[in-house]
Amino acid sequence: MSSNIDWNDVIKKEAKGSNDFDLGEVQEVSNGLILTQRGIGNKEIFSIPQYKVESYDGKALRFAVSEDEALNKFMKRFDADSTK
């Protein structure tokens, strides 16, 4: 992980995994975790450890996380209408 990243600057920036896998937009950085969110109706939230960060270029925060790892280890899903 790059220790010279300004963590306040990554909020609202794109988050990408390996092979440009879309992890949505960074929402929060706290307690060693980075929360990202993608989707409008059915929101998918990813909670990824900070040590998985590879780089930040000012536009996108890149993680050393495969699509499979992101979906199976770090994703939480919220449906727009949870009453059904």
C-alpha positions as CSV (number, residue, x, y, z in Angstrom):
1,M,0.0,0.0,0.0
2,S,1.2,3.5,-0.8
3,S,1.5,5.4,2.5
4,N,1.6,8.8,0.8
5,I,-2.1,8.7,-0.3
6,D,-4.3,11.5,1.0
7,W,-7.2,9.4,2.2
8,N,-9.5,12.4,2.4
9,D,-8.9,12.9,-1.4
10,V,-10.1,9.4,-2.4
11,I,-13.7,10.0,-1.2
12,K,-16.1,10.1,-4.2
13,K,-13.4,8.8,-6.5
14,E,-13.7,5.6,-8.6
15,A,-12.6,2.3,-7.1
16,K,-11.1,-0.4,-9.4
17,G,-9.9,-3.9,-8.7
18,S,-7.7,-6.2,-10.8
19,N,-8.4,-6.0,-14.6
20,D,-10.3,-2.7,-14.1
21,F,-13.1,-4.5,-12.2
22,D,-15.6,-1.8,-11.1
23,L,-15.9,-1.5,-7.3
24,G,-18.0,1.7,-7.5
25,E,-17.2,4.9,-5.8
26,V,-15.3,5.4,-2.5
27,Q,-17.7,6.4,0.2
28,E,-15.6,6.3,3.4
29,V,-12.2,5.4,4.8
30,S,-12.1,4.4,8.5
31,N,-10.6,1.9,10.8
32,G,-8.4,0.4,8.1
33,L,-11.3,-0.3,5.8
34,I,-12.4,1.5,2.6
35,L,-16.1,1.4,1.9
36,T,-17.1,1.6,-1.8
37,Q,-20.6,1.6,-3.3
38,R,-21.9,0.8,-6.8
39,G,-25.4,0.6,-8.2
40,I,-28.4,2.9,-7.9
41,G,-31.5,0.7,-6.9
42,N,-29.7,-2.4,-5.7
43,K,-26.7,-1.1,-4.0
44,E,-23.6,-3.2,-3.6
45,I,-21.3,-2.2,-0.8
46,F,-17.7,-3.4,-0.7
47,S,-15.7,-3.2,2.5
48,I,-12.1,-3.6,1.5
49,P,-9.0,-3.5,3.8
50,Q,-6.7,-0.5,3.2
51,Y,-3.7,-2.8,2.8
52,K,-5.3,-4.1,-0.5
53,V,-4.7,-0.6,-2.1
54,E,-2.2,-0.7,-4.9
55,S,-2.3,2.9,-6.1
56,Y,-4.1,6.1,-6.5
57,D,-3.7,8.4,-9.5
58,G,-6.0,11.3,-8.5
59,K,-9.0,9.8,-10.3
60,A,-9.2,6.1,-9.3
61,L,-8.2,4.1,-6.3
62,R,-6.8,0.7,-7.4
63,F,-7.0,-2.4,-5.3
64,A,-5.1,-5.7,-5.6
65,V,-8.4,-7.5,-5.5
66,S,-9.8,-9.9,-8.1
67,E,-13.4,-9.8,-9.2
68,D,-14.0,-13.2,-7.5
69,E,-12.4,-12.1,-4.3
70,A,-14.3,-8.8,-4.3
71,L,-17.7,-10.5,-4.8
72,N,-17.1,-13.4,-2.4
73,K,-15.1,-11.8,0.4
74,F,-15.8,-8.0,0.5
75,M,-19.3,-7.4,-0.9
76,K,-22.5,-6.7,1.0
77,R,-25.7,-6.3,-1.1
78,F,-28.7,-4.1,-0.2
79,D,-31.9,-4.2,-2.2
80,A,-33.9,-1.0,-2.9
81,D,-37.1,-2.6,-1.6
82,S,-36.3,-5.0,1.2
83,T,-40.0,-5.7,2.0
84,K,-40.3,-8.2,-0.8
